[in-house]
Amino acid sequence: MHHNDKTAKAFRAHCCPCGSGDWLGVSRRGFLGGAAALGGIALTGLSWSALAAEELDVGQAPPRRPLVVKPVLGYNSPQRRPQTSWREWGGVQTREDFENELSRINAELKALEKAADFPLKFLPVSAARNAEEIAPAKKEIAEADAAIVYAAGGWQVLESVNDAAKNMIIFCRHKSGPLYLWYEIISARYLRQHTDHLAVKGVDDEDVVVDKQDDILWRLRALCGLQNTLGAKVLAVGGPAGWAHARTAPQLAKERFQLDIQSVSYAELGKLIKEARADNAAVDEARRRADNYLKIPGTTLETERIFVDNAFLLERIFRSLLKKTGCRAITINNCMDTIIPVAETTACLPLSTLNDDGYTAFCESDFVVIPTGILLANISGKPSFLNDPTYPHDGVVTQAHCTGPRKMDGRRYEPTRIVTHFESDYGAATKVEMPKGQVVTNVIADFDAKHYVGFRGKIIDAPFLPICRDQIDVAFECDSLELAKKTRGFHWMTCYGDYLKEFGYALKRTGIEWEVLT
């Protein structure tokens, strides 16, 4: 890159393209004043006294909305006729067969609801032999988030449910009970409509399950994550942006995921911080919460205590703003030049603690990747770790950032050192000791929101290199050069566990392609 190139982007000592804002192609003044133009709704007229007056439970985020599922049993009741074919394949033929199957389905649904590690609610089972009989249940099917068709038989039942349902799963029995008719013909008769190609909109082979209840469960987990992500409200402190794509990323996030971005300017935030610092009760509460946090087993303080106190005051402001806007997600933009001088700390620790309590909280306001973090968290019920990846080599990639959640498994605190933010050597940030051997899901978002890549990895080290504080070396199974060539965008999202199937199943409903490298 030539230094006299007018389009050249200046290097700065930041892992994120923040600071002046010009690196993004948006002036600082235009950026701070143009949140609505970049896809956000700007909030104004905020005051700490009004926010503090509202009752606020400092603790867990509002829970994910339950996935509401409508089960439907399609069946036949054939009558014997002499010297002709009077019944189709299947073991649900008589009234007794039907009643036994209905009882079996209800028992399985009850077991699924109990086993689910996500909020799930089943509506009563409806049974039908044809389109006319399913008609009374159409309203419930349409209002539910998904429908499961137990395809023992019945003609026009699949078509009728698919016409009304937001999402449809088709369940067929081979050995888990009486064999179902559609176990034979679901592909040729329905999905392909007597052709050699998929011919039905809104459903495909991935929506068909044979026998296994776990295969129903992971699909429902994916749909729960999706329905909690589509239309989600996101609080963008400093306005929405995107790593090197500030103009397009928020709009693409709205188009693909219908995100409702609520923006708070730094002028508004600065006023709230000053007012909160003059509120003795708020300051005392922040100190008490800092005390409690530092007493968590495995916590080591390696920065100035005042940075931690100030971080919990800032976090309290964020919680109040989240409640006021009805958001479960928050992101901070351009924080190095804005939050530090006013808050006298960094936003790293507040974002970490918010993630620990079930919010999705990210720095850099990178709407290229933020939708993936929200979706991954809503699927897994665990925090998503936004990180800077390095170049993959020898089957290993280093991933790091300064805002790592401590409850990466959604339950327990990992041992953590509270240190400074690396690039500023200031404030309070976490150095989470993520354990060796932990399986992780990695999602890579592209700048155009057209093609995401995912792979399964395993943490093999949590070093302390001179880079962002939360850092892991992750081993992967695919070829290093292949991963390097398939890498898109910049930031990655990572969570504990393997959720590649769920993520891809949900993602296909957004129109974004999904490629798994594992």
C-alpha positions as CSV (number, residue, x, y, z in Angstrom):
1,M,0.0,0.0,0.0
2,H,1.5,3.3,-1.0
3,H,1.6,6.1,1.6
4,N,0.4,8.7,-0.9
5,D,-2.6,6.6,-1.8
6,K,-5.6,8.8,-0.9
7,T,-7.6,5.6,-0.2
8,A,-5.0,4.1,2.1
9,K,-6.1,3.3,5.6
10,A,-3.9,4.5,8.4
11,F,-2.5,1.9,10.8
12,R,-3.3,2.3,14.4
13,A,-2.5,0.3,17.5
14,H,-5.9,-1.2,17.8
15,C,-7.3,-4.6,16.9
16,C,-10.5,-2.8,15.8
17,P,-10.9,-0.1,13.2
18,C,-12.1,2.5,15.7
19,G,-10.7,5.8,16.8
20,S,-11.2,8.7,14.5
21,G,-13.9,6.9,12.5
22,D,-12.4,8.0,9.2
23,W,-10.9,4.5,8.7
24,L,-14.4,3.3,8.2
25,G,-15.2,5.9,5.6
26,V,-17.4,7.8,8.0
27,S,-16.3,11.0,9.7
28,R,-16.5,11.1,13.5
29,R,-19.1,13.8,13.4
30,G,-21.1,11.9,10.8
31,F,-20.7,8.7,12.7
32,L,-21.9,9.9,16.0
33,G,-24.8,11.9,14.5
34,G,-25.8,9.4,11.8
35,A,-26.9,6.3,13.7
36,A,-30.3,6.3,12.0
37,A,-28.7,6.5,8.6
38,L,-26.5,3.4,9.5
39,G,-29.5,1.4,10.5
40,G,-30.2,2.5,14.1
41,I,-32.9,4.3,16.0
42,A,-31.2,7.0,18.2
43,L,-32.4,7.4,21.8
44,T,-32.2,10.9,23.2
45,G,-33.2,12.8,26.4
46,L,-31.9,10.2,28.7
47,S,-31.2,11.0,32.4
48,W,-29.6,8.9,35.1
49,S,-32.2,10.0,37.7
50,A,-34.9,8.5,35.5
51,L,-33.0,5.3,34.8
52,A,-32.0,4.9,38.4
53,A,-35.6,5.4,39.6
54,E,-36.7,2.3,37.7
55,E,-36.6,-1.0,39.7
56,L,-33.8,-3.1,38.3
57,D,-32.8,-6.6,39.3
58,V,-29.0,-6.8,38.9
59,G,-28.7,-10.4,37.8
60,Q,-29.8,-12.7,35.0
61,A,-31.0,-11.3,31.6
62,P,-34.6,-11.8,30.7
63,P,-34.9,-15.4,29.5
64,R,-35.2,-16.5,25.9
65,R,-38.7,-16.8,24.6
66,P,-40.0,-20.4,24.5
67,L,-40.3,-22.1,21.2
68,V,-43.9,-22.9,20.8
69,V,-44.5,-26.1,18.8
70,K,-47.7,-27.6,17.4
71,P,-47.7,-31.4,16.9
72,V,-49.9,-33.0,14.3
73,L,-50.5,-36.7,13.7
74,G,-51.4,-37.6,10.2
75,Y,-53.0,-41.0,9.9
76,N,-55.3,-43.3,7.9
77,S,-58.2,-45.5,8.9
78,P,-58.6,-47.9,6.0
79,Q,-61.6,-50.2,5.6
80,R,-61.2,-53.7,4.4
81,R,-62.5,-54.4,0.9
82,P,-62.5,-57.8,-0.7
83,Q,-60.1,-58.8,-3.5
84,T,-58.4,-55.4,-3.8
85,S,-55.6,-53.3,-2.2
86,W,-57.4,-51.5,0.6
87,R,-54.6,-50.3,2.8
88,E,-51.2,-48.6,2.4
89,W,-48.0,-49.2,4.2
90,G,-47.9,-48.6,7.9
91,G,-48.7,-49.9,11.4
92,V,-51.3,-47.3,12.3
93,Q,-54.5,-48.8,10.8
94,T,-57.1,-49.3,13.5
95,R,-58.7,-47.2,16.2
96,E,-56.6,-49.0,18.8
97,D,-53.4,-48.3,16.7
98,F,-54.3,-44.6,16.6
99,E,-55.0,-44.3,20.3
100,N,-51.7,-46.2,21.2
101,E,-49.8,-43.9,18.8
102,L,-51.3,-40.8,20.2
103,S,-50.3,-41.9,23.7
104,R,-46.8,-42.7,22.5
105,I,-46.4,-39.3,20.9
106,N,-47.6,-37.5,24.1
107,A,-45.1,-39.4,26.2
108,E,-42.3,-38.6,23.8
109,L,-43.2,-34.9,23.7
110,K,-43.2,-34.8,27.5
111,A,-39.7,-36.4,27.5
112,L,-38.5,-33.9,24.9
113,E,-39.8,-31.0,27.0
114,K,-38.0,-32.3,30.0
115,A,-34.7,-33.0,28.2
116,A,-34.6,-29.6,26.4
117,D,-31.8,-27.3,27.5
118,F,-33.7,-24.4,25.9
119,P,-37.2,-23.0,26.6
120,L,-39.8,-25.2,24.8
121,K,-43.6,-25.5,24.9
122,F,-45.7,-28.1,23.1
123,L,-49.3,-27.4,22.2
124,P,-51.9,-30.3,22.3
125,V,-51.6,-32.8,19.5
126,S,-54.0,-32.5,16.6
127,A,-54.9,-35.5,14.5
128,A,-56.1,-35.5,10.9
129,R,-56.6,-37.8,8.0
130,N,-57.0,-35.1,5.3
131,A,-57.0,-31.4,4.7
132,E,-60.5,-31.0,5.9
133,E,-59.8,-32.5,9.2
134,I,-56.7,-30.4,9.8
135,A,-58.5,-27.1,9.0
136,P,-59.7,-26.5,12.7
137,A,-56.0,-26.6,13.8
138,K,-54.7,-24.2,11.1
139,K,-54.8,-21.1,13.4
140,E,-52.7,-22.8,16.1
141,I,-50.3,-24.1,13.5
142,A,-49.9,-20.6,12.0
143,E,-49.4,-19.0,15.4
144,A,-46.8,-21.5,16.7
145,D,-43.1,-21.1,15.9
146,A,-42.9,-24.6,14.4
147,A,-45.0,-27.7,13.7
148,I,-44.0,-31.4,13.9
149,V,-46.0,-33.7,11.6
150,Y,-46.0,-37.3,12.8
151,A,-46.4,-38.7,9.3
152,A,-48.1,-42.1,10.0
153,G,-50.4,-41.5,7.0
154,G,-53.0,-39.0,5.8
155,W,-53.2,-37.3,2.5
156,Q,-53.0,-33.4,2.1
157,V,-51.9,-33.2,5.8
158,L,-48.3,-32.4,5.0
159,E,-49.4,-29.8,2.4
160,S,-51.9,-28.2,4.7
161,V,-49.5,-27.9,7.7
162,N,-46.6,-26.6,5.5
163,D,-48.9,-23.9,4.0
164,A,-49.7,-22.6,7.5
165,A,-46.5,-23.3,9.6
166,K,-43.5,-21.0,10.0
167,N,-41.3,-24.1,10.2
168,M,-42.1,-27.8,9.8
169,I,-40.4,-30.9,10.9
170,I,-41.6,-34.3,9.5
171,F,-41.2,-37.3,11.8
172,C,-41.3,-40.9,10.4
173,R,-41.0,-44.2,12.3
174,H,-39.0,-47.1,11.2
175,K,-38.3,-49.0,14.4
176,S,-39.3,-46.6,17.2
177,G,-42.9,-47.7,17.0
178,P,-45.4,-48.7,14.3
179,L,-43.9,-48.1,10.9
180,Y,-45.2,-44.9,9.2
181,L,-46.5,-44.7,5.6
182,W,-44.4,-41.7,4.8
183,Y,-41.2,-43.5,5.8
184,E,-41.6,-45.0,2.3
185,I,-42.8,-42.1,0.2
186,I,-41.7,-38.8,1.9
187,S,-39.1,-38.1,-0.7
188,A,-40.6,-39.2,-4.0
189,R,-44.3,-38.3,-3.2
190,Y,-43.9,-35.2,-1.1
191,L,-40.5,-33.5,-1.2
192,R,-39.9,-34.2,-4.9
193,Q,-43.5,-34.2,-6.0
194,H,-42.9,-37.2,-8.4
195,T,-39.8,-35.5,-9.9
196,D,-36.1,-35.8,-9.5
197,H,-35.7,-32.5,-7.7
198,L,-36.9,-30.9,-4.5
199,A,-40.2,-29.3,-5.4
200,V,-41.8,-28.0,-2.1
201,K,-41.0,-24.6,-0.7
202,G,-40.1,-24.2,2.9
203,V,-39.1,-27.8,3.6
204,D,-36.4,-30.1,2.5
205,D,-34.6,-33.3,3.3
206,E,-33.0,-31.8,6.4
207,D,-36.4,-31.3,7.9
208,V,-37.1,-35.1,7.9
209,V,-36.4,-37.1,11.0
210,V,-36.6,-40.9,11.3
211,D,-37.0,-42.5,14.7
212,K,-34.5,-40.5,16.8
213,Q,-35.9,-38.1,19.4
214,D,-32.5,-36.4,19.7
215,D,-32.7,-35.4,16.1
216,I,-36.0,-33.7,16.8
217,L,-34.5,-32.0,19.8
218,W,-31.5,-30.4,18.1
219,R,-33.7,-29.1,15.3
220,L,-36.0,-27.5,17.9
221,R,-32.9,-26.1,19.7
222,A,-31.9,-24.4,16.4
223,L,-35.4,-23.0,15.8
224,C,-35.5,-21.7,19.3
225,G,-32.3,-19.9,18.7
226,L,-33.5,-18.5,15.4
227,Q,-36.9,-17.2,16.7
228,N,-35.1,-15.4,19.5
229,T,-32.7,-13.8,17.0
230,L,-35.0,-12.7,14.2
231,G,-36.2,-9.2,15.1
232,A,-34.0,-9.1,18.3
233,K,-33.4,-5.6,19.8
234,V,-29.7,-4.6,20.0
235,L,-28.5,-1.6,22.0
236,A,-25.7,0.0,20.0
237,V,-23.7,2.3,22.3
238,G,-22.0,4.8,20.0
239,G,-24.1,3.6,17.0
240,P,-24.0,0.6,14.7
241,A,-21.0,-0.1,12.5
242,G,-19.0,-2.9,11.0
243,W,-15.4,-3.9,10.8
244,A,-14.2,-1.8,7.8
245,H,-17.8,-2.0,6.5
246,A,-19.6,0.6,8.7
247,R,-22.1,1.7,6.0
248,T,-23.3,-1.7,4.8
249,A,-23.0,-4.1,7.8
250,P,-25.9,-2.7,9.9
251,Q,-28.2,-2.7,7.0
252,L,-27.3,-6.3,6.0
253,A,-27.9,-7.3,9.6
254,K,-31.4,-5.8,9.4
255,E,-32.2,-7.4,6.1
256,R,-31.0,-10.9,7.0
257,F,-32.0,-11.0,10.7
258,Q,-34.5,-8.1,11.0
259,L,-32.4,-6.7,13.9
260,D,-33.9,-3.8,15.7
261,I,-31.0,-1.5,16.5
262,Q,-31.4,1.0,19.2
263,S,-28.6,3.6,19.4
264,V,-27.3,5.6,22.3
265,S,-24.8,8.3,21.4
266,Y,-21.6,8.9,23.4
267,A,-22.9,12.4,24.2
268,E,-25.8,10.8,26.0
269,L,-23.7,8.1,27.6
270,G,-21.1,10.6,28.8
271,K,-23.9,12.6,30.5
272,L,-25.3,9.4,32.2
273,I,-21.8,8.5,33.4
274,K,-21.2,11.9,35.0
275,E,-24.6,11.9,36.6
276,A,-24.2,8.3,37.9
277,R,-20.7,9.2,39.4
278,A,-22.4,12.0,41.3
279,D,-25.0,9.5,42.7
280,N,-23.5,8.2,46.0
281,A,-26.0,5.3,46.1
282,A,-25.0,4.2,42.6
283,V,-21.3,4.5,43.4
284,D,-21.7,2.5,46.7
285,E,-23.6,-0.2,44.9
286,A,-20.9,-0.5,42.2
287,R,-18.3,-1.0,44.9
288,R,-20.3,-3.7,46.7
289,R,-20.8,-5.5,43.4
290,A,-17.1,-5.2,42.6
291,D,-16.3,-6.6,46.1
292,N,-18.6,-9.6,45.4
293,Y,-17.1,-10.2,42.0
294,L,-13.5,-10.2,43.2
295,K,-14.5,-12.7,45.9
296,I,-15.6,-15.3,43.3
297,P,-13.3,-18.3,43.7
298,G,-10.5,-18.3,41.1
299,T,-10.5,-14.5,40.6
300,T,-7.1,-12.6,40.8
301,L,-6.9,-8.8,40.7
302,E,-3.9,-7.6,38.7
303,T,-5.0,-4.0,37.9
304,E,-6.0,-1.1,40.0
305,R,-9.1,-1.7,42.1
306,I,-10.7,1.7,41.1
307,F,-10.9,0.4,37.5
308,V,-13.1,-2.5,38.7
309,D,-15.3,-0.2,40.8
310,N,-15.8,2.1,37.8
311,A,-16.5,-0.8,35.5
312,F,-19.4,-1.9,37.7
313,L,-20.8,1.6,37.6
314,L,-20.6,1.6,33.8
315,E,-22.1,-1.9,33.7
316,R,-25.0,-0.6,35.9
317,I,-25.7,2.1,33.4
318,F,-25.7,-0.5,30.5
319,R,-28.1,-2.7,32.4
320,S,-30.5,0.3,32.9
321,L,-30.3,1.1,29.2
322,L,-30.9,-2.5,28.3
323,K,-34.0,-2.6,30.4
324,K,-35.3,0.8,29.1
325,T,-34.9,-0.4,25.5
326,G,-36.1,-3.9,26.0
327,C,-32.8,-5.3,24.6
328,R,-31.0,-8.6,25.5
329,A,-28.0,-7.6,23.3
330,I,-25.6,-4.7,23.5
331,T,-22.5,-3.6,21.6
332,I,-20.0,-0.9,22.2
333,N,-18.4,1.1,19.3
334,N,-15.3,3.3,19.2
335,C,-14.9,2.7,23.0
336,M,-11.1,3.5,23.2
337,D,-11.5,7.2,22.4
338,T,-14.8,7.8,24.1
339,I,-15.6,5.6,27.2
340,I,-12.2,5.7,28.8
341,P,-11.9,9.5,29.4
342,V,-15.4,9.7,30.9
343,A,-15.8,6.4,32.7
344,E,-12.1,6.2,33.8
345,T,-12.1,2.5,32.9
346,T,-12.7,0.3,29.8
347,A,-15.9,-1.4,28.7
348,C,-14.2,-4.9,28.7
349,L,-15.2,-6.1,32.2
350,P,-18.8,-4.8,31.9
351,L,-19.3,-6.7,28.6
352,S,-17.8,-9.8,30.2
353,T,-20.2,-9.7,33.2
354,L,-23.2,-9.0,31.0
355,N,-22.4,-12.1,29.0
356,D,-22.1,-14.1,32.2
357,D,-25.6,-13.1,33.1
358,G,-27.2,-14.2,29.9
359,Y,-27.1,-11.0,27.8
360,T,-25.2,-11.0,24.5
361,A,-22.6,-8.3,24.8
362,F,-19.8,-7.4,22.3
363,C,-17.3,-4.6,21.7
364,E,-16.6,-2.9,18.4
365,S,-20.2,-2.8,17.2
366,D,-19.2,-5.1,14.3
367,F,-22.6,-5.9,12.7
368,V,-20.8,-8.1,10.2
369,V,-20.5,-10.7,12.9
370,I,-22.8,-9.6,15.7
371,P,-25.8,-11.5,14.2
372,T,-23.8,-14.7,14.4
373,G,-23.0,-14.1,18.1
374,I,-26.6,-13.5,18.9
375,L,-27.8,-16.6,17.0
376,L,-25.0,-18.8,18.5
377,A,-25.9,-17.7,22.0
378,N,-29.6,-18.1,21.5
379,I,-29.0,-21.7,20.2
380,S,-26.6,-22.8,22.8
381,G,-27.8,-20.9,25.8
382,K,-24.1,-20.0,26.4
383,P,-22.1,-16.8,25.8
384,S,-20.5,-16.1,22.5
385,F,-16.9,-15.0,22.5
386,L,-16.2,-12.4,19.8
387,N,-12.5,-12.7,18.9
388,D,-9.8,-11.7,16.6
389,P,-8.4,-14.7,14.7
390,T,-4.9,-15.2,13.5
391,Y,-3.5,-17.0,10.5
392,P,-4.2,-20.7,10.7
393,H,-1.1,-22.9,10.6
394,D,-0.1,-26.5,11.4
395,G,-3.7,-27.2,12.5
396,V,-3.8,-24.4,15.0
397,V,-5.2,-20.9,15.2
398,T,-4.9,-18.3,18.0
399,Q,-8.0,-16.4,18.9
400,A,-8.1,-13.4,21.3
401,H,-10.0,-10.4,22.6
402,C,-10.3,-8.5,25.9
403,T,-14.0,-9.1,26.7
404,G,-14.1,-12.9,27.2
405,P,-17.1,-14.2,29.3
406,R,-16.2,-16.2,32.4
407,K,-19.3,-18.4,32.3
408,M,-18.5,-19.9,28.9
409,D,-20.4,-23.0,29.7
410,G,-23.4,-20.9,30.8
411,R,-23.1,-22.1,34.4
412,R,-19.8,-21.9,36.2
413,Y,-17.0,-19.2,36.4
414,E,-13.7,-20.1,34.8
415,P,-10.6,-19.0,36.8
416,T,-9.8,-15.5,35.7
417,R,-7.2,-12.8,36.1
418,I,-8.5,-9.2,36.1
419,V,-5.9,-7.2,34.2
420,T,-5.7,-4.1,32.0
421,H,-7.0,-3.9,28.5
422,F,-4.0,-4.8,26.4
423,E,-3.6,-2.0,23.8
424,S,-4.3,0.8,26.3
425,D,-2.8,-1.0,29.3
426,Y,-5.6,0.7,31.2
427,G,-8.9,-0.2,32.9
428,A,-10.2,-3.7,33.7
429,A,-10.4,-6.7,31.4
430,T,-10.7,-10.4,31.9
431,K,-8.0,-13.0,31.2
432,V,-10.2,-16.1,31.3
433,E,-8.4,-19.4,31.6
434,M,-10.4,-21.5,29.2
435,P,-9.6,-25.1,29.8
436,K,-7.6,-27.3,27.5
437,G,-9.6,-30.0,25.8
438,Q,-12.8,-27.9,25.5
439,V,-14.6,-28.5,22.2
440,V,-15.7,-25.2,20.6
441,T,-17.8,-24.0,17.7
442,N,-16.4,-21.3,15.5
443,V,-18.4,-19.2,13.1
444,I,-16.9,-17.0,10.4
445,A,-19.1,-14.3,8.9
446,D,-18.5,-12.8,5.5
447,F,-18.7,-9.0,4.8
448,D,-21.6,-9.5,2.3
449,A,-23.8,-11.7,4.6
450,K,-24.0,-14.3,1.9
451,H,-21.8,-17.2,3.0
452,Y,-20.8,-18.2,6.5
453,V,-18.2,-20.8,7.4
454,G,-18.0,-22.9,10.5
455,F,-15.7,-25.5,12.0
456,R,-15.3,-27.5,15.2
457,G,-12.2,-27.0,17.2
458,K,-10.6,-27.9,20.5
459,I,-8.7,-25.6,22.9
460,I,-5.2,-26.8,23.3
461,D,-3.8,-23.8,25.2
462,A,-4.7,-20.5,26.9
463,P,-1.4,-18.6,26.7
464,F,-0.6,-15.1,27.9
465,L,1.0,-13.6,24.7
466,P,1.3,-9.8,24.2
467,I,-2.1,-9.6,22.5
468,C,-5.7,-9.2,23.6
469,R,-6.1,-10.7,27.1
470,D,-8.6,-13.6,26.6
471,Q,-6.7,-15.9,24.3
472,I,-6.9,-19.5,23.2
473,D,-5.0,-21.7,20.8
474,V,-7.5,-23.8,19.0
475,A,-6.7,-27.0,17.1
476,F,-9.0,-27.9,14.2
477,E,-9.5,-30.9,12.0
478,C,-9.6,-29.5,8.5
479,D,-6.5,-28.5,6.4
480,S,-4.9,-25.3,7.5
481,L,-4.6,-23.9,4.0
482,E,-8.2,-24.7,3.3
483,L,-9.3,-22.8,6.5
484,A,-7.1,-19.8,5.5
485,K,-8.6,-19.7,2.0
486,K,-12.1,-20.1,3.3
487,T,-11.8,-17.3,5.9
488,R,-14.0,-14.3,5.3
489,G,-14.7,-11.0,7.2
490,F,-12.6,-10.4,10.2
491,H,-14.0,-11.3,13.6
492,W,-15.1,-14.8,14.6
493,M,-17.6,-16.0,17.1
494,T,-16.8,-18.9,19.4
495,C,-18.8,-20.8,22.0
496,Y,-18.3,-24.0,24.1
497,G,-19.7,-27.1,22.6
498,D,-20.5,-28.4,19.1
499,Y,-23.5,-26.5,17.5
500,L,-22.6,-26.7,13.9
501,K,-25.7,-28.7,12.9
502,E,-28.0,-26.3,14.8
503,F,-26.4,-23.2,13.4
504,G,-26.6,-24.4,9.8
505,Y,-30.2,-25.5,10.3
506,A,-31.2,-22.1,11.6
507,L,-29.1,-20.2,9.1
508,K,-30.6,-21.6,6.0
509,R,-33.9,-19.8,6.9
510,T,-32.1,-16.5,6.5
511,G,-30.9,-17.1,3.0
512,I,-27.3,-17.2,4.0
513,E,-25.2,-20.2,2.8
514,W,-23.5,-22.4,5.3
515,E,-20.3,-24.3,4.8
516,V,-18.8,-26.6,7.5
517,L,-15.1,-27.3,7.2
518,T,-14.9,-29.9,10.0
